[in-house]
Amino acid sequence: MAYRCEATSVAGFVQQLAVGYIAHGYYFYVRGRIPDHKDPVATDRKIIAQYAIAVSKWSRSRRKKGGHASVQYLRYGRFYVILATHGEHPFFAAEAKQVRDFRKCPLYFMGYSIGCRPERGGGRRHASVRMQKELLQELRTQFQQLAVRWSVERLGHALRALPYELYAPVRDQVRGILRVVNRRRKTAGLELLPPDVLWWRRVPVKPFGEFSTGETAPFRRKFVRNRPWPSLVFDE
């Protein structure tokens, strides 16, 4: 089977990066963008061959036992990431000045901050996906301004339409926006938005294929998954 590296959606890229790679110990990374004049597919082949990435899981297992790192490659559009586990590998020498660690330096991509953090209470580390701070502040400001101008239904629809996959940290951030809205509405003597106005489940997608929503929700996002950051612009 050919090595799959081209994510077909922002949601798929983020899911594969966080759940497929970071959660399995791929902590080191290099990010980059393929120039407009170059063929992304040709660049894929070059990088995959350069670091011998397209190997079986059995080969990766043998490498790990021998103290060697495993390397993965992931691309969305012209943006790409090369990832590696602990161990020896030519990747670290070739990319020495550019290598970052998800545990210390999150990757910013399309409004997301993707990193690796310890569990609450100091437990084991896990992948962490949340909205960037700047984006979150922008959204809070926008929703605070509209809290007393829009109806409960319209505000609820706007919150449900936020184009960010509902990983646990993102859910917490959206709850924070909801609290901002309700504080403003309470001060104005308006009806508050109930907690169940929001959609709280993240729906897995197929990183390298069409979206797989699993189930249909009444207010599932229809058109916003691939918007660039800043993505939410309210139309009056």
Secondary structure, DSSP 8 states (H G I E B T S, - for coil): -----B-SSHHHHHHIIIIIIGGGT--EEEEEE--TTS-HHHHHHHHHHHTT----HHHHHHHHHTTB--EEEEEETTEEEEEE-SSB-HHHHHTTTT-EETTTS-EEETTEEEEEEE-TTT--EEEEEEE-HHHHHHHHHHHHHHTTTS-HHHHHHHHHT--S---HHHHHHHHHHHHHHHHHHHHTT-----GGGS--------TTSS---SS--TT---S-TT--SS------
